[in-house]
Amino acid sequence: MQFDAKTIEVRGLLSSGHKYVIPRYQREYSWEKKQHDDFFNDIVNQVDFENKANPTSDYFFGTTILIGDMSKSGEPIEIVDGQQRLTTFTIFLSVLSDILLTRNRKLSDNLWKYIIAEDDDGNEFVVLSNETAGSYFADKIQKRLLNHPEDSLEEYYENFVRVSEFDRIVENLTDEQKKIRDAYDYFYNKLSEDSLEEYIIRYSIEYEEILKILRDQLLKSQIIYICSTEEESVNVIFENINSKGKNLSTLDMIKNEIFAVEDTIVPKDDAKEIWSNITKNISSIRTSISKERFFRYFWISRYGKSSEKDLYQNFKHNINKSEYLDFLRRLEKSSKCYSEIFGENKEFFINKKWSTGDIDKLFYSINALTQYFSIQQTQLIILALYENYKEGRITTKYFKEILYTLEGFHYIYNAVTRSPNNKLESRYANMARSIFSISKGDLQKSSKQFKKELVGLLPGKEAFISDFLKISYRKKVKSQKGVKENTIAKYTVRKYEEILQANNSSLYGYSVEHIIPESDESTLNIGNLVLLEETLNREAESQDLNFKYTIYKKSSYHSIASFLNKYVSNGDISFTNRDFRERGIDIAESIYQYIVSELSDD
């Protein structure tokens, strides 16, 4: 086994002339506030601010494992372990450089060389290439666009504004990109003059001088790199180190187990490409789960129950080395299906001659389960349904029936009554495994049994009505809790309309209307809400009930007609705050009865 191990300062590591690469198939940046706190405190606590002549001290930042030849300048080096720390080094230095940019341009430029370097020909390259985060890492952390004194600040600020606008729209960002953004914001706050004021006052040190000291402390700190040009050797070292108690994800252990076998069994180039595709498929979804959770769902939906910590041993016990490549390909295929069904790829359903209404209803149901109700466990069954439907092993009727069963059940069980989910994962994993093994002759029996199990878990009608009457909707909300409450209220009035229509048609251009205009808390209640076309809602906004009557009569919605039938007398709407509870109970009973009836249907 050929490898080189050496202690080196962070300064030397980042100025060695190498480009360090985090491949797409590696684990994503996952550090959160706790790790940021530890990192920042590790730096600050090593500093003796009273020692003006030599305030920094020696500090060890751990080990990193690399593939490549560190003795050859300019050689690309692949990071196998340590990418979290190296990414954080880069973010921290980028923040320092940004803060210093308008205070001391020379200091800022000198820091930037640890982020963007030049080869012997003067060509620039990023010191750390993060392929897992796409272009976001480069745009957010590495694109200052300034390396020379004559450069204008204009390009820097244009890029800053563009990335800042992108950051503000949370839906734009993957989970990893959010963590990179959060890390940048964390260190920017920690390194601000306000945050460092106590050190400025206590030790009578200028703000700029403190930034230089913290810079020097990080760059002076040491790290051990273990490097080999032999990938098999690196993977063995990696597994041995991480089996000694270091906190590493199960998925990383499994990946390195697969990559460590002979090239004749698992060709490395094939394995890397497949793993890269898996990572890309999972991270391409805006509301994606982590790769680790996806893998666990993949495993328990096919091979049996397993906790997170037991997955690695279960993998080694159940999958022979000769099957590793096929296993990877199955995982890749499943990840592709995941990206399609949760990325709302409609192409397959269009080719299957589904109507536009049916396709929209399908994805609305999936979004309701995974986003509106936030029930991630349902992905186990949804993915199993989609994979088997694509393979022709289950029918369209069965696919829809199980999906809409889940939607109705979780509306009552979670969206309204907020019942515990701790018993559902194993039940859903069993169902997913049965879908993979079911014959078409047993589909009806399977559906009936699944519905029966879920009906047995439902809370009673009185408990449902009690929680249902707490549903509310306000036009303007500022908190995530308010957004969530509005989402459930909007889903509810739409659900009621769908039940009254009884034809499963898709709804478009609708909005939530407060019958009595929104004023106090009581008017936010579900009993005062109705679905109304957006155009009509704009006409009706804040008008009195008698004026609204002329507008409501233009609506094609059944829930509006039902309201008018009950509350119009002699051409006027007779509806007050005292009617909210009665109407809310009526709606609750209609929805509960409909869903229970659907689940009990033989």
C-alpha positions, 0 to 999 in steps of 0.5 A: 500500500503506497501512501504519503502522510504529512503535517502541513499548515492550512496556509501551505495546503491552500497555496500549494498550487493544487486544485482540490476537487470534491467530486459530485458523488461525494457527500454534500456540505452538511455543516450547520450552526453547531459545527460553525460554532465549534469551528469559530470557537476553535479559532478564537480560543487559540488566540491570546489577544493580550500577546500583541507580538505573537497572539496566535498559537498552534492548533490541529484541525484534523486529517484529510484523505486525498487521491493524487500526487501532492509532490507534483505542482498543479496536479488535481487532487481529489478529496475523499475525506475532509471536504467539510473542513476544507469547504469551511476554510474557503467560506471563512476566508471568502467572508474575510476577504469580502469584509476587507474589500472596502476597508483594505484592498491589499489585505483582501487581495492577499486573502483571495489567493487562497480561494482563486490561485494562478498557475505558472502561466498566469491562468486562474483556477479555483483552489477548491472545486465543489462539484456537489453544489453546482455553480452556486459555490463558485458564484457565492464564495469564489466569484469576487471577480477582483484580483488586480488593483486596477479592477473595478468594484462594479463587477463584484457588486453586480455579482453580489446583488445577483447572488443575494437576490437568488438567495432570498428565494428559498425555493431556488436553493438545494439543501446543500446550497442553503447550508453554504449560504447559511455558513457564509451568513454565519461567519459574516455576522461573527466577523462583523465589527459589532460582533467583535466589539467586545475584543476591540474594547477589552484589548484595545485592538483595532477591528482590522487588526483583529481580522488579521489575527483571526486570519493568521490563526486559521492559516497557521493551524495544521492539518494532516493529509494522507495521500495516495495515487492508488484509489484502492489504498485510499478507500481502505485507509478511509474505511479503517479511519472512519470505523474507529469511531469517527462520525461518518454517514452510513452512505459514505461507508457503503460507497467506499465499500463498493469503490474499494473492490477490484476494478474487474468487479466494479469498474471505477469509472462506471461506479463514479459516473453512476454515483454522480448520476445518483447524487444529481438525480436526488439533488435536482429536486427542490424539496429533495430529501438527503441522499442518506434518507433516500438510500434508507428508503430504497433499502427498507422498501426492498430488503427489509427493516433497518435502522440508519446505524445498521444499514452498512452491516446489513448491506455487507451481509445481504449484497455480495461483492459480485452484485455491487455494480448491479446494486448501484445500477438499481439505485441509480434507476430508482434515483432517476424515478425519484427525480421524475415523480417528485420533480413533476416530470409529466412526460411519462404520463403524457405518453401513457395518454393521461388527461391533463386534469388527471396529471395535475391531480396526481402531482397536486396529491403528491405535493399535498403529501410531501409538502403541504402535510410534510409527510416524508414517509409517504415517499416510500410508497409513492416511489414504489408505485411509480417504479412499478407502474413504469414497469407495467407491474401495477395498473393505473387504477391501483396507482391512483387508488393507493395514492389518493388513499394516502392523501385522504388519510394524511389530511385527517391524520396529520394535516388536521389532527396532527397525530403521531407518525412513529408507527407509519414508516415500518407500515409503509415500508412493508407496503412498498415491499409488497408493491414490488412483489405483487401480482396483478391478480392481487392488486384489489386485495392489496388495496382493500387491506391497505385501506383497512389498516389506515381506517383503523388508525383514523381519529374519531369524527368528534376529535377531527371536528374539534381540530378542524374548527381551528383551521384559519386563513389570513391574507398576509402572513409573515411566519412559516407557521402562518404560511403552513396554516394558510396552506392547510386552509386553502387545501381544505376549501379546495377539498370541499369543492372537489367533494361537492363537484364529485367529478374529480375535475382539476381546479384552476385559478381559485383563491380563498375568500373571507365571506365576512371581510377579514377584520378580527380573529373570528373572521379568519375561521374556516367557517367563514372561508369559501373557494372563489375564482380569483377574478371574482375574489378581486371584485368581492374584496372587502365588500358588504354581503349584499354586494357580494351576493351579486358576485357570488352568483357569477361563480361556477363553484359548487361550494358557493352554490351550497353557501347561497342555498343555505344562507340567502333569504329574500335576495339577501345573504343572512350570515354572521359571525355566529354562523361560523361554527355551524358552517365549519361543523357542516364542512368538517362532517362532509369531508370526514364522511367522504374520506372515511367512505373512500377508505372503507370502499370495497 
